[in-house]
């Protein structure tokens, strides 16, 4: 059987049996991979520490006829801050769920791997809502299904001031084209600038980000609605976020 080694981010884990786990890795070399990690939930297993969600790892797998098996895994970097704070955990889970739900297995997507790797340190220290929304916005942009936030999808004009936006039409609509659009809703200039700032954020710089609280909430609600519309179903992590918010009231 073929054995291969990957550099990867642990995207998701699912327990099965008494001590086993199905691990979803997003690898630099092969994109998303799902593999069994037998016995990894036992405390003495050499895999137990490495195969935790959000870990950056080097993993050795054996190719199987139906499913691969993880044989070895070493931590390159772990981000324990994401599991110690419920809000960070919830928003990091939102970003990772979006990536997991919108990628196909074994399709090499180097930009997505780099985005995950660069976002983890930022998710660990910055406002988790902001960091997760930036990650999700940039991922959707690279995946090719992003809405057009800055130009009218009908006439191509660059937006100036308040406008409208339509999930159905694929993005922003200027006031001159609003009668030709379907299911439009208000798109204030402040919300547009919020999305533009997120799309242009450089993860390698400690850029100071200042967002209006109301527009940040609006961006979160709109973007989650948009992603769920693309998927045609809800995101499990959204309920987790709502539960966290209810505890903070």
C-alpha angles and dihedrals in degrees: 000000000000117000122197139170127224139184106228151159117234101241101176142351130204124186122224132173120359099307110001133103138196106221125199111206127188103211133195092224105040108014117230117010130180117203141164120247105197117208093358094132092063111102093232095049113115087220097055099088098038101050099066123125115272094020119137105221148167108229134186116209137184116222112238132195091245107007136010124241127221110227102173136010131182126189116242092177134347127200106209092169088073093061098040096059119057095209092051090046092050097050095041087051090052092055093045093047091053091051092046095048095046101046130077125224121266098010110129108230107171095176091056092049091050091048092053092047094048094045098054098074090046093048087053097058112018132068099300095214092053094045094047093048091048090051093047093046093050092045092052089049093054092043091060099237099094120130117245103254101174108038134048110261090214106047101011094236117154109247122248118184126339120353140154133265134207129197088196095053094042105252148328123013123199119225091253092060100038094106090058095052130088129227094359125180133185115286109191120203090242091059091048091051089049091057092043091053091050093049091049097046115127110215091201094063129069091230115176109239122201119184130175106247094227093050092046090056090046091050091050094049094045095046094048090049090050095049092047089050090053091048094043090224142062129277115241092212091061090069089050090053091050091051091051091050091050090055091053094055 
